[in-house]
Amino acid sequence: MKSPARHRPDETNMTLHKLVPRAFVAIMALTLMLFGSATAALAHDSVTGTSPSDGATVQSMPEKIEISMSNTPAVVGSEVQVLDASGTNWATGGVDVLDKVATQHVSPGAPAGDYTVKWRLVSADSHPLEGEFGFTATAAATAGQGAVAGPGVSVSPEPQSTPEVVQDSNTAPWAIVGLVVVLLGIVVAMVVLARRRLAKED
């Protein structure tokens, strides 16, 4: 009787050398797919601009504050405060939303001075965003001033700064790390099983 064929050590090493790179390529492909899908999931709405812009100086107190978003925000849960230097809130009424712009009207009689706008908006995918920006009004709102399309005319260059945005935490990155660890464990298990199988056949 012929003895069962035995694998030589060099054949075993060649098999393992082929298995490990293939497993590594597979796990890298899966990782890229996971990171790609997570990036799309984390692409929440964002603020694209404000009127007045952050740090601007306007001739008179604007009748309304506008915050532009990358998508239409929700009305429910959104809030904008227009605070003077003493902390008095001059916002009046609720936040109005038209297309991608959230508008907060300012109470008549708001004095000249420095203002801080603190806002909290709910994005189209129900994630809250919040932040703040500031501007200076050199004069109070003109008596009898009618509704205008935007804030007063700027009398100083407006810095091109991005409003501070704080988004809610997201656990997707940790989920990705966990999946990568699991996939690495599968690859290690495959290598160990392959070694044992080849050892039994020897």
PLY file of the C-alpha trace (Angstrom):
ply
format ascii 1.0
element vertex 202
property float x
property float y
property float z
element edge 201
property int vertex1
property int vertex2
end_header
0.00 0.00 0.00
1.13 3.45 -0.77
1.57 5.71 2.17
-0.60 8.84 2.13
0.98 11.79 0.46
2.63 14.15 2.84
3.00 17.88 2.35
6.51 19.11 2.57
7.29 22.07 4.84
7.97 24.32 1.84
4.54 23.47 0.38
2.91 24.33 3.71
4.71 27.66 3.83
3.69 28.44 0.24
0.04 27.73 1.10
0.16 30.01 4.12
1.97 32.69 2.16
-0.87 32.67 -0.37
-3.63 32.61 2.26
-2.42 35.50 4.39
-2.09 38.09 1.56
-5.50 37.13 0.18
-7.08 37.46 3.59
-5.35 40.81 4.09
-6.65 42.11 0.75
-10.17 40.96 1.64
-10.15 42.68 5.03
-8.78 45.90 3.54
-11.55 45.91 0.93
-14.18 45.41 3.63
-12.63 48.15 5.76
-12.73 50.63 2.87
-16.37 49.77 2.23
-17.22 50.29 5.90
-15.41 53.62 6.11
-17.09 54.79 2.89
-20.55 54.03 4.18
-19.75 55.59 7.56
-18.52 58.79 5.90
-21.82 59.11 4.06
-23.73 58.46 7.26
-21.76 61.12 9.14
-22.29 63.78 6.47
-24.85 65.75 8.48
-26.20 69.12 7.42
-23.99 72.12 8.11
-24.20 75.91 8.34
-23.06 77.62 5.13
-23.32 81.24 6.26
-24.98 83.81 8.51
-26.36 87.30 8.05
-24.84 89.36 9.54
-21.66 87.36 9.24
-19.50 86.57 12.23
-17.54 89.67 13.35
-19.35 92.09 11.01
-20.18 95.70 11.84
-23.51 96.96 10.47
-24.84 100.52 10.31
-28.07 99.76 12.17
-29.56 96.90 14.09
-31.02 94.41 11.57
-34.66 93.43 11.85
-33.82 89.77 11.43
-31.00 87.29 11.71
-30.52 84.67 8.99
-28.68 81.36 9.18
-28.18 79.44 5.95
-27.90 75.65 5.97
-26.78 73.05 3.44
-30.28 71.53 3.70
-33.64 72.77 4.96
-33.66 72.65 8.78
-36.66 71.63 10.84
-38.76 74.29 12.57
-39.57 72.17 15.62
-36.71 72.24 18.11
-34.90 75.19 16.50
-34.09 78.28 18.58
-32.12 81.49 18.00
-31.22 84.02 20.71
-30.00 87.55 19.92
-28.19 88.67 23.07
-26.82 92.15 23.75
-23.80 92.84 25.98
-25.96 92.64 29.13
-27.43 89.28 28.14
-30.88 90.57 27.16
-32.46 88.46 24.43
-33.91 90.65 21.65
-35.28 87.77 19.57
-39.02 87.87 19.04
-41.29 85.09 17.85
-40.21 81.68 16.67
-37.73 80.64 14.02
-39.05 80.88 10.47
-37.70 78.46 7.87
-37.84 79.07 4.12
-35.94 76.69 1.87
-32.47 76.42 3.46
-32.60 79.64 5.50
-33.65 79.92 9.16
-34.78 83.43 10.10
-35.13 84.95 13.56
-36.81 88.38 13.87
-35.43 90.99 16.27
-37.61 93.03 18.64
-38.08 96.73 17.76
-35.96 99.05 19.88
-32.89 96.85 20.04
-30.05 99.26 20.90
-26.72 99.71 19.22
-23.84 97.66 20.53
-22.25 94.24 20.42
-24.49 91.21 19.96
-24.00 87.49 20.29
-26.30 85.17 18.36
-26.66 81.74 19.94
-28.49 79.26 17.75
-29.69 75.70 17.86
-31.08 74.16 14.70
-32.35 70.69 13.90
-31.01 69.35 10.62
-33.09 67.53 8.04
-31.87 64.18 9.41
-33.04 65.14 12.95
-29.54 65.81 14.30
-29.25 68.97 16.44
-26.55 71.50 15.63
-25.66 74.52 17.72
-23.20 77.35 17.72
-22.82 81.11 18.03
-21.48 84.16 16.22
-21.24 87.87 16.94
-21.69 91.23 15.24
-21.79 94.94 16.12
-24.55 97.42 15.33
-23.37 101.05 15.31
-26.93 102.37 15.66
-30.27 101.17 16.94
-32.99 100.18 14.52
-34.36 103.23 12.69
-37.84 104.26 13.78
-40.44 103.12 11.25
-37.95 100.87 9.55
-39.82 98.47 7.28
-39.11 94.88 6.56
-35.89 94.44 4.67
-34.40 91.54 2.79
-31.35 91.40 5.00
-29.31 93.17 7.67
-27.96 96.70 7.52
-25.21 97.61 5.11
-21.80 96.54 6.32
-19.40 99.40 7.09
-16.37 97.24 7.76
-14.90 94.21 6.01
-16.60 91.03 7.12
-14.14 88.30 8.11
-14.66 85.04 6.28
-14.84 82.93 9.39
-16.95 79.83 9.73
-19.58 79.88 12.49
-18.81 77.56 15.36
-20.80 74.38 15.00
-21.15 71.64 17.60
-22.74 68.43 16.41
-24.01 65.60 18.51
-21.67 62.68 19.12
-21.89 59.70 16.81
-20.90 56.14 17.68
-20.37 55.00 14.09
-16.53 55.23 14.24
-16.47 52.90 17.26
-18.73 50.48 15.43
-16.28 50.47 12.52
-13.35 49.79 14.85
-15.26 46.89 16.36
-16.03 45.41 12.94
-12.39 45.72 11.88
-11.29 43.91 15.06
-13.79 41.14 14.35
-12.56 40.78 10.78
-8.95 40.63 11.96
-9.94 37.89 14.39
-11.54 35.93 11.55
-8.37 36.20 9.47
-6.22 35.02 12.39
-8.60 32.11 12.99
-8.41 31.16 9.30
-4.62 31.12 9.43
-4.59 29.01 12.62
-7.09 26.51 11.18
-5.09 26.29 7.96
-1.93 25.49 9.92
-3.69 22.79 11.93
-5.23 21.24 8.83
-1.91 21.13 7.03
-0.22 19.72 10.14
-2.77 16.88 10.26
-2.24 16.05 6.59
1.54 15.84 7.06
0 1
1 2
2 3
3 4
4 5
5 6
6 7
7 8
8 9
9 10
10 11
11 12
12 13
13 14
14 15
15 16
16 17
17 18
18 19
19 20
20 21
21 22
22 23
23 24
24 25
25 26
26 27
27 28
28 29
29 30
30 31
31 32
32 33
33 34
34 35
35 36
36 37
37 38
38 39
39 40
40 41
41 42
42 43
43 44
44 45
45 46
46 47
47 48
48 49
49 50
50 51
51 52
52 53
53 54
54 55
55 56
56 57
57 58
58 59
59 60
60 61
61 62
62 63
63 64
64 65
65 66
66 67
67 68
68 69
69 70
70 71
71 72
72 73
73 74
74 75
75 76
76 77
77 78
78 79
79 80
80 81
81 82
82 83
83 84
84 85
85 86
86 87
87 88
88 89
89 90
90 91
91 92
92 93
93 94
94 95
95 96
96 97
97 98
98 99
99 100
100 101
101 102
102 103
103 104
104 105
105 106
106 107
107 108
108 109
109 110
110 111
111 112
112 113
113 114
114 115
115 116
116 117
117 118
118 119
119 120
120 121
121 122
122 123
123 124
124 125
125 126
126 127
127 128
128 129
129 130
130 131
131 132
132 133
133 134
134 135
135 136
136 137
137 138
138 139
139 140
140 141
141 142
142 143
143 144
144 145
145 146
146 147
147 148
148 149
149 150
150 151
151 152
152 153
153 154
154 155
155 156
156 157
157 158
158 159
159 160
160 161
161 162
162 163
163 164
164 165
165 166
166 167
167 168
168 169
169 170
170 171
171 172
172 173
173 174
174 175
175 176
176 177
177 178
178 179
179 180
180 181
181 182
182 183
183 184
184 185
185 186
186 187
187 188
188 189
189 190
190 191
191 192
192 193
193 194
194 195
195 196
196 197
197 198
198 199
199 200
200 201
